[in-house]
Amino acid sequence: MTLSHLSKRVFIFAGAAMLGVGNTVGIPMAHAASGPYFQAELAKPAPSTRMIMRGTSLKCEGNNCRAKKASTSAKNMCVSIAREFGEVTAFRAGKREFDTEALAKCNGDKRAQAKIQELERLASN
């Protein structure tokens, strides 16, 4: 085997390795950059805010909150939003939209109910 044959094999191996790295790194990054995954509609407007919630950046403006996909479950994200901002009237995680039963569970959390009552009390003052 000559040096030129060895060089070709090294370049072929290096190219294949780079292609494999590109697929394992590039595809998940492209998926993460594809807009909001979690979307919530609130009963009452929230103050415009950006915060880290459940491992992702949550942005709220008016009655709408949105966040990119995180490693948390949709239910946990919904409950956390309800705890922080009050009643959630609509919630979507990817293509899954919560029905009235799922929303009731989301809003039925005791800490979420306490937050709703606190917000109502502050609004009446």
C-alpha positions as a Python dict, from the first residue, in 0.01 Angstrom:
ca = {
    (1, 'M'): (0, 0, 0),
    (2, 'T'): (141, 333, -99),
    (3, 'L'): (120, 659, 87),
    (4, 'S'): (-145, 792, -153),
    (5, 'H'): (-373, 491, -83),
    (6, 'L'): (-328, 544, 289),
    (7, 'S'): (-409, 917, 256),
    (8, 'K'): (-728, 841, 66),
    (9, 'R'): (-842, 601, 336),
    (10, 'V'): (-768, 854, 610),
    (11, 'F'): (-964, 1126, 429),
    (12, 'I'): (-1256, 891, 366),
    (13, 'F'): (-1263, 790, 732),
    (14, 'A'): (-1237, 1152, 849),
    (15, 'G'): (-1516, 1257, 614),
    (16, 'A'): (-1744, 979, 738),
    (17, 'A'): (-1669, 1071, 1098),
    (18, 'M'): (-1750, 1438, 1033),
    (19, 'L'): (-2075, 1343, 863),
    (20, 'G'): (-2176, 1136, 1165),
    (21, 'V'): (-2096, 1421, 1406),
    (22, 'G'): (-2294, 1663, 1190),
    (23, 'N'): (-2602, 1442, 1206),
    (24, 'T'): (-2591, 1387, 1581),
    (25, 'V'): (-2532, 1755, 1664),
    (26, 'G'): (-2708, 1936, 1380),
    (27, 'I'): (-3046, 1762, 1383),
    (28, 'P'): (-3129, 1815, 1754),
    (29, 'M'): (-3012, 2177, 1732),
    (30, 'A'): (-3235, 2240, 1429),
    (31, 'H'): (-3531, 2089, 1615),
    (32, 'A'): (-3469, 2307, 1922),
    (33, 'A'): (-3469, 2624, 1715),
    (34, 'S'): (-3808, 2560, 1557),
    (35, 'G'): (-4027, 2793, 1762),
    (36, 'P'): (-4240, 2744, 2074),
    (37, 'Y'): (-4340, 2397, 2187),
    (38, 'F'): (-4542, 2492, 2495),
    (39, 'Q'): (-4816, 2753, 2445),
    (40, 'A'): (-5052, 2871, 2718),
    (41, 'E'): (-5341, 3114, 2716),
    (42, 'L'): (-5419, 3278, 3048),
    (43, 'A'): (-5754, 3394, 3186),
    (44, 'K'): (-5603, 3728, 3286),
    (45, 'P'): (-5309, 3914, 3134),
    (46, 'A'): (-4973, 3850, 3292),
    (47, 'P'): (-4703, 4114, 3319),
    (48, 'S'): (-4467, 4092, 3020),
    (49, 'T'): (-4185, 3874, 3139),
    (50, 'R'): (-3912, 3629, 3046),
    (51, 'M'): (-3807, 3368, 3296),
    (52, 'I'): (-3653, 3025, 3321),
    (53, 'M'): (-3921, 2771, 3407),
    (54, 'R'): (-3868, 2396, 3414),
    (55, 'G'): (-3540, 2419, 3225),
    (56, 'T'): (-3652, 2641, 2937),
    (57, 'S'): (-3703, 3009, 2868),
    (58, 'L'): (-4068, 3111, 2912),
    (59, 'K'): (-4191, 3435, 2758),
    (60, 'C'): (-4527, 3585, 2852),
    (61, 'E'): (-4700, 3884, 2694),
    (62, 'G'): (-5058, 3970, 2775),
    (63, 'N'): (-5264, 3652, 2795),
    (64, 'N'): (-5011, 3436, 2609),
    (65, 'C'): (-4708, 3244, 2731),
    (66, 'R'): (-4477, 3032, 2518),
    (67, 'A'): (-4163, 2826, 2564),
    (68, 'K'): (-3942, 2592, 2366),
    (69, 'K'): (-3939, 2221, 2435),
    (70, 'A'): (-3784, 2112, 2763),
    (71, 'S'): (-3729, 1781, 2939),
    (72, 'T'): (-4037, 1837, 3159),
    (73, 'S'): (-4379, 1688, 3099),
    (74, 'A'): (-4658, 1898, 2950),
    (75, 'K'): (-4864, 1860, 3269),
    (76, 'N'): (-4581, 1988, 3487),
    (77, 'M'): (-4525, 2287, 3260),
    (78, 'C'): (-4897, 2371, 3263),
    (79, 'V'): (-4914, 2346, 3644),
    (80, 'S'): (-4605, 2566, 3680),
    (81, 'I'): (-4752, 2833, 3452),
    (82, 'A'): (-5081, 2822, 3646),
    (83, 'R'): (-4893, 2857, 3975),
    (84, 'E'): (-4701, 3157, 3851),
    (85, 'F'): (-4963, 3346, 3647),
    (86, 'G'): (-5308, 3216, 3744),
    (87, 'E'): (-5572, 3024, 3554),
    (88, 'V'): (-5472, 2865, 3223),
    (89, 'T'): (-5764, 2861, 2976),
    (90, 'A'): (-5585, 2680, 2690),
    (91, 'F'): (-5260, 2483, 2676),
    (92, 'R'): (-5075, 2315, 2392),
    (93, 'A'): (-4761, 2101, 2398),
    (94, 'G'): (-4644, 2042, 2044),
    (95, 'K'): (-4948, 1909, 1858),
    (96, 'R'): (-5125, 1798, 2177),
    (97, 'E'): (-5391, 2037, 2301),
    (98, 'F'): (-5522, 1996, 2656),
    (99, 'D'): (-5893, 1917, 2687),
    (100, 'T'): (-6113, 2058, 2965),
    (101, 'E'): (-6029, 1770, 3200),
    (102, 'A'): (-5653, 1818, 3160),
    (103, 'L'): (-5693, 2196, 3208),
    (104, 'A'): (-5895, 2137, 3525),
    (105, 'K'): (-5613, 1921, 3662),
    (106, 'C'): (-5361, 2185, 3561),
    (107, 'N'): (-5555, 2463, 3733),
    (108, 'G'): (-5672, 2242, 4022),
    (109, 'D'): (-5330, 2227, 4181),
    (110, 'K'): (-5356, 2369, 4536),
    (111, 'R'): (-5060, 2603, 4493),
    (112, 'A'): (-5204, 2722, 4160),
    (113, 'Q'): (-5538, 2793, 4329),
    (114, 'A'): (-5362, 2990, 4605),
    (115, 'K'): (-5180, 3196, 4341),
    (116, 'I'): (-5509, 3266, 4158),
    (117, 'Q'): (-5670, 3383, 4483),
    (118, 'E'): (-5370, 3603, 4561),
    (119, 'L'): (-5382, 3761, 4214),
    (120, 'E'): (-5756, 3825, 4247),
    (121, 'R'): (-5702, 3982, 4589),
    (122, 'L'): (-5428, 4210, 4456),
    (123, 'A'): (-5642, 4310, 4156),
    (124, 'S'): (-5932, 4413, 4381),
    (125, 'N'): (-5712, 4647, 4593),
}
